[in-house]
Amino acid sequence: MWFWAQVSTREAITGVVGEFDITLLEARLMEDLKLPSASVRLAGDFEYDQRTESFSLRDASLLFPEYRNDPVQIPSFSWRPGSLTVQAAGGVLDLRGVLAQTKDLLSAPADPKKASGKKEGTRMDISVDLAQIVVDEASVGPVKIPRFRWGPEGILLEPSTVRVKGGSISAAVVSSGSGQPVQARVEMSKFPLGAILGSMIADAKGPIGGWIDLSLSGQSSGPTIEELRRSLRGQGSFRLYQAHLERLPSMAKALQSAGTLLGSTFIAASQINDIGANFTLEGEKINLPNLQVTGTALSANLNGWLNWFAQTLDCKLRFALTKEAMQSSGQLQGSMTQLIGKSNDYYTKIPGDARISGTISDPKVEMDIGKMLMEGGINLLLNSPNGILQGANGATGGATAPVTAPIQSALKIFGF
């Protein structure tokens, strides 16, 4: 790491004012040398007010080595306890090194003692008009956010756009006046998914990639969290595709849980490439009546809800497995693999329901294997020719005999 600084100060009645020029090259906070280092030059005028414990910048610039001809101009920056105001314009904001070297700080859990002691959240007032923002998985721009406000008074976003080659985001959260309902609208078309999730989720297991399409419209009686929790109503649709969603920590945990229950490391290691659904908004809940999930080992259809405030979910799911996944399952291969021979579909539907619930960060997958095998055996016997339960040389596989033999005998008594 190389650090260079030039600072001149002078005392003022309220505190300290001065000019600075600071350069940081190849800074590292992480031990992983594969992660990009952070390099940046920041220069401008500053003021520290001892009375309000506030710090401000004026006419500052932010420069990154790979874009030395495209500095980010910061006409104003102001921070004080509980409040942040930023204006940024022009140039290229390269966040790759900064995000990589602070990923542990960004993903660290909040201190519950400090959180409980806060009376209100931080107010933010941000305006951005940048040529480009560069993150690990994508480069997006132009980025035009005339004004974004967030705080105890709620969220407001003047009509904003973010463009990328072949795709875009447009969004607005606006109100016609104080005490009036808030209208929200978001449209995303083939926007790089990794640029969003890869920057937000520091502990992802690798690049997310892929794209996102999203359409959302809604309204609330007001912009505060409490008003959104109580009165938000809306609808929309989304699709995440051509992505590696199994690299998201919560998805990896769900796959691991399903793989353990089904006795298959192949299922646990499945890629998840496509997720999509129509949805409705009702207060805290996002209702998902038909969420479709597709991967290399399985597909699933989910019906349930997600709570955006409590970060919980509860969905019933029916799923289907590929031939390889079915054969890899120590729980299902004995009786279910016979279903494969009767279907030319890429996925074979598994009888019975499963459930995924708990928190989004640590979802729990539950399934009644015995019930699935029982339903599978009944369906197989009712809809298949005699002897289909027998494999080569009349042998049955795995759990077929103990699970289906009593069913077969009972059905024969009644003439099936």
N, C-alpha and C positions, 0 to 999 in steps of 0.2 A: 504494500500500500504506500502511496505517495501523497503527502498532504502539503499544500501551500496556501498561505493566507496573508493578506495585507488588510489591516484594519486601522482606521483613524477615528478617534472619538473626541467629543467635547461635552462637557457637562452642560445641562440645561436645568431650568427651574424645576421641571417635572421629572427629570431623570437623566438619560444619556442619549445623544444623537451622534450619528457618524456615517461613514462610508465603509464598505467592505468589498473584498474580492477574494473569494475562496475557491480553490480547486482541489478536488478529491479524485485520485486515480487508482483504479484497481483495488478498491476497498472490499474487504471480505469480513462478514460476520459468521458465515456458515463454513463448516469444515469440508463440505463436499466441493472439491475443486472443479467438478464438472459444471457447477452452476456459474453463470456469468457474474463477473465482478461488477461493482457499481462505480461509475466514473461520471463526474458532473462538475460544472463550474457555475457558481452563483455569485452575482455581483449586483450592487445597488446601494441605496441609502436606507438607513434603518433608524428607528427610534424606540427606546424603552421607557415606558411611563411607570415610575415606581408607585404612583398613587393607585392606579388601576391594575398594576401588574400585567400590562398589555405590551405586546411587541408588534411593530408594524414595519413593512417595507414599502418603499416608493421607487418607481422607475427602476425596478430590478429586472435582471435577465437570467435565464436558465439555459445552459448550453451543454450539449452532449457530444462526445468525441466523434461519433459517426455522422453527426448532423451539425458540424461546426458552422455551416453557413445558414442554418435555420434555427436561430435561438428563439426560445419562448420568452415573450415579453410579459412582465408582471407589473402592470400599472399600479396595482395596490394589493396589499396583503395585510391582514390584521388579525391578530390572535389575542385573546384574553380568556381567562377562565370562563368556560361555558359558551364561548362564541368564536366563530371562525368566518372570516370574509375573504374571498379570493376573486381576483379578476386576472384572467390569463388570455393571451391573444397571440396569433401568428405562430410560425415555427413548428418544430417537432418535439413532442414530449416522449422521450424514450424511457419507458418504465421497466424494461427487462431486468437490468442489473439491480435496481432498487427493490423490486418485488422479490427477486430471487434471494437477495441477501437479508431480507427482513421476513421471510416466510414463517419462521418460527415465532416471531413476535406477533405476526398477523393471525396465526392460528392458535395462539396460546389462549386457554380459557380465561374468562374474566374472573377477577377476584370477587367472590360473592360479598365479602365484607365491604369492599369499596362500592360495589354496585348498589348494595342496600342503603348506603349512606348518601347516595345521590338524590337530591330533591327534584331535579329536572335534568333533561338531557342537554347536549350541546346544540346550540343553534348554528346552522350553516347557511351561508348565502354565497353562492358560487356562480360566476359567469365565465363561460369558456367559448373561445372562437379560435380553434387551432387548425392548422393545416393537416396535422397527423398526430395520432397517438400510437406508439409501438409497444406491444406486449409480446410475451414469449411466442404465442401461436398465431399472431396476426398483426397486421398494420391497418388501422382504420382512419378514415378522414376524407373530407373535412368533418370536423366536429363542431357543431354550433348549438350551444346551450345558452340562450340569452339570459336566463336566470333560473336557478334552482334554489329553493328555500326549504329547509328542514329544521324542525325543532319542536318544542312543546306545543307550539301553535299549530303544528301539522305540517303537511307536505304540499308544496305548490311548485309546478314546473311549467314555465312558459313554453309554447310550442318549440320543440327542439328536433334536430336531425343529426344522425351520424351515418355517414356513407362509406361504403367499401365497394370495391370492384364487383359488380354483379349483385349487390345487396344493399340494404339500408335499414335504419331504424328511424321511426318518427314517433314522438310521444308528447303528451301534454296532460297536465293535471291542473285544471283551472276552475275558477269560481267567478261569478258575475259581481260578487261583492261580499262584504262581511255578513256572515249569517246565512248566506245563500248556499244551496247545494253545490257540491264539487263534482265536476265531470272529468272522467279519466279516459284516455284513449292511448293505446300502444299498438303499433304495427311494425312487425319485423319480417323482412323478406330475405331469405338466403343470407343471413348474417353469420359470420364465423362464430360457432358455438364456443370453441376453445378460447377465443378472445374474452368471452364473458366468464365462463366457469373456471377456466384455467387461472384467471387472475383473482377470482373470488375464493377459490378453494385451494388453499396452500398445500394441503396434504393429499392431493390427487396422486394416483400411482403412475402417472405419466401423462403425455399430451392427450387431450380430449378430442381435438379435431372436430370435424363435422360442421353441420349447419343448423340453424334454427329458423323456423317460420312461426310467427305468433300474431294473433289478432285478438285484441281485448278491448271491450268498452264497458264502462260501469259508472255508477254514481253513488254518492254518499251525502248524508246530511251535512257533513263538514269534513275538514282535512285532518283532524287530529286522530291519533291512534284509537282512542276510545270511540270516536264517532265512526271510524272505519270498522271497528270490531262490531259495532252495534247495527249499523245501517247500510253497509256496503252491499250493493246489488249489481250484478252484471253477468256477462257471458263472453265466451270466446273459444278459441281453438288454438292448439299448438302442435308442432311436430319437431322433434330433434332427430336428425338422420345423418347417416354416413359418419357416425361418431363412435368413440370408444367409451361408452357410458359406464362400462364395468370398472373403469379406473377411478370413478367417484367412490369415496369411502363408504357411503351408505349403500350404494349398489353392490359393491364388493362384499359387504357384510350380508346382504340379503342372498346373494348367490352362494356364499359360503354356508349359510344356514340351510338353504335348499339342498345343496350338495351333500351336506352332512345327513340330513333327514332321508335322502334318497340313496345314500351310500355311493356317491359318484363324485370323484374328483374332476371328471370331465365336465359335469354340470356346474360345479363350483368355479371352474375356470372359463366358463362360457363368455364370449363377447356379447355385449348388448349394443346393438347398432342403431336401433330405431325405436322411438317412443312417441306416441301421439294420441290426442284425445280432444273431444269437445268438452267444455266445462261450464259450470255456472258458479257465480259467487253469491254467497249468502252470509254476510257478516264475516266471521273468522274462517268460515268453511269454504273450501273449493270442492264442489261436488264433481266427481269423475264417474259418470255412468258407464263408460265404455273405453277405458284406457287400454291401448294396445301396445304390447312390448314384444320386440322381435330380436332374437340373438342367434348365435351360431349353434347352440345346443337346444334352445327352447324358444317357445313363444308363449305369451300369456295374455289373458283378458281380465282386467281388473274392474271391479264395480265398488265404489266406496267414496271416501272423502279424505281430504288433507286439510289440516288446520295451519294456516300460514302464521298465526300469532303464537300458538303453543308449540308449533313445529312437531305435530303428531299426525298420525295417519291411521286409517282402519279400512281395509279393503278385502273383499272376498275375491279370490282369483281362481280361474280355471286355466290350466296350462296344457301345453302339448310339447312333446319331445321329438327330436330327430332320431333316426334309427340308431346312430352311434350313441346318443345319450341314453336311449332306452336300454341298449345292450350293456352300457357301462354301469347301470344302476343295480346295486346289490339287492335293493328292495323290490324292484319292479320287473327285472328281467325274467324271472321264473314264469310269471303268468301273463305279463303284458306284452312280451315280445311276439306272442302269437298274433297280436293285433297288426303288427307291421306287415305281415304277409298278405293281408287283405286290403291294404291301402297303398295307393301310389302317391299319396301326399307327402310333401317334404317333412311335415310334422304329423305325429300321431297324437290325437287327443287322449288325455288321461282322464278317466272318469272321476267324479267327486270334486269337491271344493277344497281349496286351501285358504289360508288367511294370512295377511301381512299387516302388522299393527305395531304400536309403540311409537318411538320417536323417529324422526326422519334421519337423524344421525346414527341411530342404533336400532334399525327395524328388526322385528321378530317374525319369522316365518313359521306357521303351524300348519300341519296337514295330518290327516288320519290315514296312515298308510293302509291299515287293515280294511277300512271302509273303501278305499280306492281299489284295493285288490278284490274285495268282495263284489263291488259294482262292475269291475272289469270282467270278473269271471262270469257273472250273470249275463252281461251283454254279449260276451263271447259265445256262451252256450246258446242263447236265444237266437242269435243272428248268424251263426256259423254252421257249416256242415259237420256231421259226426266225425269225431276223431281229430278235430283241429287242434285240440289241446296237446296232442302227441307230436313230438318232434321226430327226427330221424330214428328209425328202428324202434318206433313206439315209445321212446323215452320222453319224459317230461322234464322241463328245466326248472332249477331253483325251487322257488316257493310254490310252483304250480300245484303239485300234488296235495300238500297239506291245506292249501287255501281253497282250491276249486273242486277237489274230489268230493267232499261232502255236498257241495252245491249241486254237482252233476248228478249224484245219486238221488238227492231229493227231487230234482226236476224230473228224473226218469220215472219216479214213482207216480208223478202226475201226468205222465205221458209225453213229456217233452223229449 
